[in-house]
């Protein structure tokens, strides 16, 4: 753009076109993704004006939706084509100052003022305060502005941009409306940018170009361009909260980065940049006190009702508050007319962060008092109203977690336990809640959260029992790949001692830690036998699903017959234990009974989905895919493998993902597809760094099967022999 050329100065103008508070042209371009129709419409209007047939339009849309980015692009193109661009910006503090916006435009065209007819010149100068005279009828001021603009357009095509028109003073909008209605055969275009079309603009009868939310697909493109490499759960949360708003999509990752990515997995409001907070709360400060109160309460009350918010507001303010308090918020375009639903999800976060800590605590306390008879919601609001440790509130949240688990709500239980741990002063009780939360995080595929909670727990003075629990979580997080022989066997024997002391559940979990090291790694035959012997001594019923699977994983050949006996009759029993069915299915496929494995695992899938136990669901689908591959059912195996791979990525289970790719190689091999080697190579790349032996074994089996199908028997023998060579990384019992 040539030096000295007037450029748009609005809040939303971006990078190279606008104020320096923006982050550059990259954000400008990303905000325009998916706006092809609107861009063409505005470009056509500007081109029409340059050719001598002017016009005007109003661009509307929510804060941050990309209005000014759209106008900035049009302004840049216009300037490059020889059109002069001038801008006026509405400012909230000048909304009641007559002709403040008009003054901005007149100042940029001041060289033409002396050429106006005398009465028009005097009227215009008086209106903008440049001469000390009474302001005449606005009709004359409007005529003067029209003459000034058309005279300027006669010298060079002119584009007039009115940014933030919702904050423009009434007199300026009246004058600009007068001008806009009379633009016809001049090379003059006027574009007003506003968040909402109020009566001051609608009365002008101008065409309106409304910018809505970006589509889900385009939103994903914007987010991936701004913050590549986000975890699936974090990415999904940001897309949900941004709700197609380009500013939110570009600013939320920066805010999240400042506090750590795992923050996005918390159930509370997301962190916001100062700019985002200003964008979504700019209209709140001028609302009545009762309206501000019900807005804050609505933000903190989640999906609560209007009646709850009004009752809480009455308690908080000490004066009756009725539904009329919402009317100002509806008029401001902050909430929907039919109830306390915010027009954009980030309004909740913005209201939360804009309030002081004392205001938030008072609001939560009022909500807790208004929610009599709803213990779970009361517990959460009491916790939010509590600044320091409080065991009574922590116990209430602990009970809430228990009720959530009984309903299959793993995520809700995890959130409740995390908050309960924060409110717990006693180190032993705090460790217990942190470890239970870590176990739930592990189960729901939130490895980062589990690691964080485990670190917090280990900073405390743990009992022997809790040390064992921490060891189980730690090894499960590492997927059991790094255990040494003696340590693995000692962990298994300690597990038996703990179970014998009355902690059978904890003992089984600790034994699983040792067994997973046998399965994913190779501790040696002596350690493997000690682990299997420990499983034999575990004081639990012989048909316990954990025990059956433990024997299969630790010594599939040596204990295979006993495992098959344990599996016998399981299908005849009705089962409501999804975790048990998943384990039994895994045991069956491990000892070479794929048909039985498929049937057992199938019983667990619906329940695991309903309960949100995504980590376990990924493993169950992996078993389904592996069973199908062994049975030659390529279609069923491919479907299960596709879903398993997606879930394994989402829940951060790289070795499960590698296993799925090895199974995909098997499926391709038995169907004669050329992709077998590509899948095998991908599985090898993923598994080698951590030494995932079962992945490497299945990968070699797939290569052997592919070679057999192609008649390359020598190659097939070479691939398959590696699985039986103890010195080979692909060796597996």
C-alpha positions, -999 to 999 in steps of 0.1 A, spaced: 0 0 0 15 34 -9 27 56 20 2 80 33 -28 61 19 -57 61 45 -64 26 57 -91 10 78 -85 15 115 -112 -7 131 -109 -31 159 -112 -60 136 -89 -48 108 -60 -71 107 -22 -70 105 -10 -52 74 -43 -32 70 -52 -22 106 -41 -13 140 -9 -28 154 -27 -47 181 -35 -74 156 -11 -103 150 -5 -99 113 -17 -109 79 -18 -146 87 -47 -141 111 -64 -118 85 -63 -145 59 -74 -173 82 -104 -152 93 -115 -151 56 -115 -189 51 -149 -201 40 -161 -165 32 -159 -168 -6 -195 -157 -12 -192 -126 11 -159 -117 -4 -172 -118 -39 -203 -97 -29 -182 -70 -13 -156 -70 -40 -184 -65 -66 -197 -35 -47 -163 -19 -45 -156 -25 -83 -191 -11 -90 -182 20 -71 -149 24 -89 -167 22 -122 -190 51 -113 -221 34 -99 -218 37 -62 -238 21 -34 -238 13 3 -241 -19 25 -241 -29 61 -220 -59 73 -232 -75 105 -220 -103 126 -210 -113 161 -178 -100 178 -147 -116 163 -166 -132 134 -143 -116 108 -163 -85 97 -133 -62 97 -110 -88 81 -135 -90 52 -136 -52 49 -98 -49 53 -93 -72 23 -117 -52 2 -100 -20 13 -66 -33 3 -78 -44 -31 -95 -10 -36 -64 9 -26 -43 -11 -50 -67 -3 -78 -65 35 -72 -95 39 -49 -91 62 -19 -101 47 14 -112 67 45 -124 52 77 -144 63 108 -144 41 139 -172 41 165 -158 44 200 -179 34 230 -169 64 251 -179 88 223 -213 72 216 -231 102 232 -209 129 216 -228 143 186 -211 140 153 -179 125 168 -178 99 140 -185 125 113 -156 146 126 -132 116 117 -144 116 81 -144 154 77 -109 156 90 -97 132 63 -114 153 36 -106 187 50 -90 199 18 -124 199 1 -143 219 28 -135 253 14 -151 243 -19 -185 237 -3 -214 262 -7 -212 286 22 -243 274 40 -233 238 37 -197 246 48 -209 265 79 -233 238 88 -207 210 85 -180 229 105 -205 237 132 -216 201 134 -181 188 139 -172 216 163 -147 235 141 -167 268 144 -185 280 174 -220 283 160 -253 266 166 -257 234 146 -285 238 120 -309 211 109 -292 178 103 -306 177 68 -283 205 59 -254 188 76 -262 156 56 -263 175 24 -229 191 32 -214 157 39 -229 142 7 -214 171 -13 -180 167 4 -179 130 -3 -191 132 -39 -166 160 -46 -138 138 -33 -151 109 -53 -150 130 -85 -112 133 -81 -107 95 -73 -131 67 -65 -138 67 -28 -145 39 -3 -159 50 31 -157 25 59 -176 30 91 -161 5 117 -179 -4 149 -211 14 138 -229 0 169 -208 25 189 -212 54 165 -231 84 178 -267 89 166 -261 122 148 -233 106 127 -254 76 118 -283 99 108 -260 119 85 -244 87 70 -278 72 65 -288 103 46 -257 101 24 -261 63 18 -296 66 5 -285 91 -21 -254 74 -35 -263 65 -71 -241 76 -100 -209 86 -82 -178 65 -78 -185 63 -40 -191 32 -19 -200 33 18 -196 2 41 -208 2 77 -196 -26 100 -217 -34 131 -224 -62 155 -261 -59 152 -286 -41 130 -304 -17 153 -330 9 144 -304 36 136 -291 16 107 -322 -4 97 -341 28 91 -317 36 63 -330 6 43 -295 -4 32 -287 -40 19 -272 -62 47 -244 -87 44 -245 -110 75 -215 -130 85 -224 -162 103 -202 -188 120 -176 -207 101 -185 -243 92 -170 -271 113 -147 -280 84 -133 -245 80 -131 -240 117 -109 -271 119 -87 -257 91 -83 -224 109 -74 -241 142 -49 -264 126 -32 -235 109 -30 -216 142 -21 -244 165 -9 -276 146 -4 -307 167 -31 -302 193 -43 -334 211 -76 -347 198 -95 -339 230 -80 -304 234 -87 -297 197 -123 -309 201 -129 -287 232 -115 -256 214 -136 -261 184 -167 -265 206 -160 -234 226 -150 -213 196 -182 -222 178 -170 -211 144 -157 -177 156 -124 -169 138 -111 -146 166 -117 -173 192 -101 -199 170 -69 -178 167 -68 -165 203 -78 -196 224 -47 -216 216 -25 -188 228 -45 -184 260 -43 -221 266 -6 -223 259 0 -198 287 -15 -221 313 -7 -255 299 -27 -276 273 -42 -300 298 -62 -271 312 -86 -276 282 -96 -309 297 -110 -293 328 -147 -289 330 -145 -252 340 -142 -221 317 -114 -219 293 -87 -192 298 -91 -162 275 -66 -136 262 -73 -101 273 -85 -93 239 -110 -121 238 -124 -111 272 -128 -75 260 -145 -87 229 -171 -108 246 -178 -85 276 -176 -51 260 -213 -45 263 -217 -58 298 -204 -29 319 -232 -6 308 -260 -30 317 -281 -26 349 -267 -42 381 -294 -69 382 -288 -78 345 -251 -81 352 -258 -104 382 -281 -127 362 -256 -129 334 -228 -139 358 -251 -164 374 -261 -178 341 -225 -182 331 -217 -200 363 -248 -222 364 -241 -241 332 -273 -255 318 -294 -243 347 -328 -227 344 -338 -190 343 -357 -195 376 -326 -207 394 -306 -177 382 -333 -153 393 -337 -169 427 -299 -168 432 -298 -132 420 -324 -122 445 -303 -138 473 -271 -122 461 -285 -87 457 -309 -88 486 -337 -74 464 -363 -91 442 -350 -98 407 -375 -109 380 -373 -119 343 -371 -83 333 -334 -84 343 -328 -105 311 -344 -80 288 -314 -56 287 -291 -86 279 -314 -97 251 -315 -62 237 -277 -61 238 -276 -94 218 -258 -113 246 -285 -140 253 -312 -157 233 -347 -143 237 -362 -176 248 -340 -181 279 -306 -176 296 -287 -192 267 -257 -172 256 -254 -164 219 -218 -176 219 -203 -203 242 -173 -181 251 -196 -156 268 -196 -180 298 -158 -179 300 -157 -142 294 -182 -135 322 -163 -158 345 -129 -141 339 -143 -106 340 -158 -111 375 -136 -107 405 -129 -138 427 -152 -124 454 -180 -118 429 -177 -154 416 -177 -169 451 -208 -149 461 -225 -160 429 -217 -197 435 -228 -195 471 -261 -180 460 -266 -207 434 -258 -234 460 -285 -220 483 -310 -219 454 -304 -255 444 -319 -273 474 -325 -309 467 -299 -312 440 -268 -325 459 -245 -329 430 -249 -294 416 -249 -280 452 -216 -297 459 -200 -281 428 -212 -246 436 -202 -249 472 -168 -260 461 -165 -231 437 -175 -207 466 -148 -222 488 -114 -205 488 -94 -229 510 -94 -265 523 -128 -277 535 -133 -314 542 -170 -312 543 -172 -298 508 -145 -323 497 -166 -352 510 -197 -339 492 -177 -338 460 -164 -373 467 -199 -385 470 -208 -368 438 -179 -387 421 -193 -420 434 -228 -412 421 -214 -402 387 -194 -435 384 -225 -455 392 -242 -438 362 -212 -444 340 -200 -408 341 -162 -413 342 -154 -377 331 -178 -362 357 -163 -384 385 -128 -374 375 -136 -337 376 -152 -341 411 -123 -360 425 -98 -335 412 -116 -306 429 -122 -327 460 -84 -333 462 -78 -295 459 -100 -289 489 -85 -317 510 -60 -308 538 -53 -343 552 -23 -357 532 -36 -393 533 -71 -384 521 -57 -361 495 -34 -388 481 -63 -412 480 -84 -388 459 -55 -378 436 -48 -415 429 -84 -423 423 -86 -394 399 -54 -405 382 -69 -440 377 -100 -425 361 -79 -402 339 -59 -432 328 -91 -452 321 -106 -424 300 -75 -419 279 -62 -386 295 -26 -396 299 -14 -360 305 -39 -355 332 -31 -388 348 6 -380 348 0 -346 364 -22 -361 391 3 -389 398 31 -363 402 9 -344 428 2 -376 447 39 -386 448 48 -353 463 30 -365 494 41 -390 520 24 -421 506 15 -452 525 27 -486 513 -7 -492 498 -7 -458 480 28 -464 467 15 -496 451 -14 -477 435 10 -451 422 32 -478 408 3 -493 390 -7 -460 374 29 -452 365 35 -486 347 1 -484 330 10 -450 317 42 -464 302 23 -494 288 45 -518 306 74 -517 282 104 -510 303 103 -534 332 134 -553 343 132 -590 351 139 -590 389 119 -558 395 89 -572 375 89 -604 396 92 -585 429 63 -563 420 42 -593 412 50 -609 446 43 -577 464 9 -576 447 1 -610 462 11 -599 497 -11 -568 494 -41 -589 481 -36 -613 510 -38 -584 534 -74 -577 523 -66 -553 493 -75 -577 465 -85 -550 440 -52 -531 445 -33 -564 444 -48 -573 411 -39 -539 397 -3 -541 409 -1 -576 394 -14 -562 361 16 -538 361 40 -568 363 20 -588 337 20 -559 312 57 -558 315 58 -595 306 34 -589 276 49 -558 261 85 -565 270 106 -596 277 117 -599 313 132 -634 307 118 -669 314 126 -669 351 109 -636 358 79 -646 337 75 -678 356 76 -660 389 49 -636 377 28 -665 365 33 -682 399 22 -650 417 -10 -650 396 -16 -686 407 -13 -676 443 -36 -645 440 -64 -649 466 -93 -644 443 -119 -668 427 -105 -689 399 -131 -675 374 -122 -638 382 -119 -621 348 -87 -602 359 -71 -635 370 -80 -653 338 -65 -625 317 -34 -622 339 -25 -658 334 -31 -655 296 -9 -624 294 19 -637 316 23 -672 303 0 -679 274 16 -713 265 23 -726 300 -11 -715 314 -31 -717 282 -50 -748 292 -61 -733 325 -71 -701 308 -93 -720 284 -110 -738 313 -116 -704 329 -132 -691 298 -154 -721 294 -190 -713 302 -184 -675 302 -207 -669 272 -235 -688 289 -235 -663 318 -252 -630 315 -227 -602 320 -231 -566 329 -194 -562 335 -180 -545 304 -144 -543 318 -146 -581 326 -158 -590 291 -130 -569 275 -104 -587 297 -118 -621 289 -118 -614 252 -82 -603 254 -73 -635 273 -90 -656 246 -72 -641 217 -39 -643 236 -42 -680 240 -54 -686 204 -92 -687 206 -101 -658 183 -138 -668 177 -144 -669 215 -125 -636 219 -147 -619 193 -179 -630 210 -167 -620 245 -154 -586 234 -185 -578 214 -205 -579 247 -184 -550 261 -185 -525 232 -218 -508 237 -213 -504 275 -178 -490 271 -191 -464 246 -220 -454 268 -197 -450 298 -171 -430 279 -143 -454 287 -125 -447 255 -91 -461 264 -106 -495 272 -129 -493 241 -98 -488 219 -82 -519 234 -115 -539 230 -118 -529 193 -81 -539 188 -90 -574 201 -120 -575 178 -98 -565 148 -71 -590 158 -96 -618 162 -112 -610 128 -77 -611 112 -71 -646 126 -105 -657 113 -100 -642 79 -129 -618 83 -114 -588 65 -144 -565 64 -152 -568 101 -115 -566 110 -110 -534 89 -140 -517 105 -129 -525 140 -93 -515 132 -103 -481 118 -123 -472 149 -96 -486 172 -69 -466 155 -89 -434 158 -96 -440 195 -60 -450 203 -48 -417 188 -74 -397 207 -66 -414 240 -28 -413 237 -21 -450 234 7 -452 209 14 -489 213 -23 -498 209 -22 -477 177 9 -496 166 -8 -529 173 -38 -519 152 -15 -510 123 2 -544 126 -33 -560 125 -41 -539 95 -10 -554 78 -24 -589 87 -58 -581 72 -41 -568 40 -19 -599 38 -47 -624 40 -67 -605 14 -38 -602 -10 -38 -564 -8 -5 -546 -16 -8 -523 14 4 -551 38 40 -539 38 31 -503 42 10 -510 73 38 -533 86 64 -506 81 42 -481 99 37 -504 128 74 -511 130 82 -474 130 58 -468 159 68 -498 180 106 -500 178 114 -469 200 95 -485 229 103 -521 221 66 -532 218 73 -569 212 38 -581 205 34 -554 178 67 -565 162 56 -601 164 23 -595 147 40 -574 121 64 -602 113 35 -626 111 18 -603 86 49 -602 65 52 -639 66 15 -643 56 19 -619 27 50 -638 15 31 -671 17 2 -658 -3 27 -647 -30 45 -680 -30 77 -666 -15 82 -694 9 118 -687 18 110 -651 27 79 -663 46 101 -686 67 125 -658 74 98 -635 86 80 -660 108 112 -675 123 120 -642 140 89 -645 162 104 -677 177 140 -664 182 146 -652 218 174 -630 206 152 -611 181 132 -580 191 101 -596 175 103 -627 198 71 -632 218 57 -661 237 
